[in-house]
Amino acid sequence: MMEERTQAAIEGFFSRYRDAFKHGAQAIAAFYSEPCVTARAGKVRVNATLAETRALFETVDQQYRSRGMTHGEIERMEIRSMGVNAVMATIRWKYKDASGRTLWETTFSYNVYRRNDDWKILVQTMHDE
């Protein structure tokens, strides 16, 4: 059973992560561990440094914006404890344009680990559809 404090911390973490997309790749990358792993669209990538993670999200951010996305919304979030320092969060995201219209939806799972009371994403996995 997960502590309420941990549940609230992870919900807050992902609210701030969602908001980071308004501020670009540097802000997004700050939520990821060094190193981290991303698995999306059939490709697995090990990002050894924050610079590599930032470069990945520069590309992702450009792709999302070229499709008209201005912001994301968490449709639903499931969080499972994996001990005192780790959780698995699965989130269904809605990607929206400036008018609030949903452009597309995607689900990701995140393995999030706490070190020195700081949560970071270790592994991000897109549920390829």
N, C-alpha and C positions, 0 to 999 in steps of 0.2 A: 504494500500500500504506500502510495506516495504522500509525503507530507504536503499540507496545504501551502506551506511557505515555498516549497520547491515548485509546485504547480503554478503558483502566482509568479514566481521568478521566471519560469519558462514562458508563460503567457506574455509577460512583460518583455522578455528578450525578443520574442518573435514580433511583437508590436513594434519595437524599435527597429528590428530588422526590416520589416515592411516599410517603415518610414525612411530607412536608409536609401531605398531605391529612388527617392526624390533628390538625393544628394550625390549620386554617381558611384562609380566603381570603388573609389577609395573608401567611402563610407560603408559600402556593402562588404568589402573584403575584411574590414575590421571585425566582423562577426565570426570569422573563420580562424581555425587553429593553424599554426605553422608546425608541421605540414598538415594538409587536409586532402581529402579525396572527393572528387565530384564524378558522378556517373549520370550522364544525361544523353539522350538521343543516340543511344547505342555506343557511346564512347566513355571510357573510364580514363580519368586524368588525375595524376598525383601532382599536387601543387606544393612544392617543397618550401616556398617562401611566400610571404605576403605579396611581394611584387608579382609572382606568378598568378596568385589568386586574383589580384587586382586586374591583371591583363585579361584573364578569363572573363571577368565581369564587365570590363570595358566592351568586349565583343557582345556579351549577352545583353547589356543595357542598350547598345546600338540596335541590336536585332529587335528587342522589345519596342523601343521607341519608333523604329521604322514601321512597325505594325500598328502604330497609333496609341500604344499604351502610355498613360500618364501616371497611373498608380495601380496598386494591387490591393486586394481585400481578402482577408482570411474568411473563407466560407465555413470551414470547420477544422478543428484541431483535436487530435487524439494524442495524449501523452502517456507513455508507459515508463515506469521506473526500471532502471537497470542497475540497481544498487544506489549507494549514497552519492556517487559523483557522476552518474550518467543517466540520460534519458533517451528514449526514441520518440521523436515527435513526428507525426504524419499530418500534413496540412494540405487541404484542398484550397488552392488559390484561384481567385477570379481576377483577371487582368482587365482593366477598364480604361476607357478613353476619357477625355476631359468632360464629356457630358454625363459620365457615369454608366455608360453602356458597357456591358460585358463583351469583350472581344474574344476571349478564349479562357479556358480553365485548365489547370494542370495540378496534379498531386505530386508532392515531394515528401520523402521521409528524410529526417535529419537525426544523425547520431550526435548528441550534444554532450560534451564532457566538461566537468568543472575542475579547474585547477586554481588554487589560491582564491577561492570564492568568485572566480570569473568563468562564466559559461562561454564556450566556443563550439562551433560546428566542426566536428572531426570528419564526418562523411555526409555528403548530400547525394541522395539518389532520386532521380526523376522516375516516376512511374510511367514509363514509355507506353503510349496508347496507340 
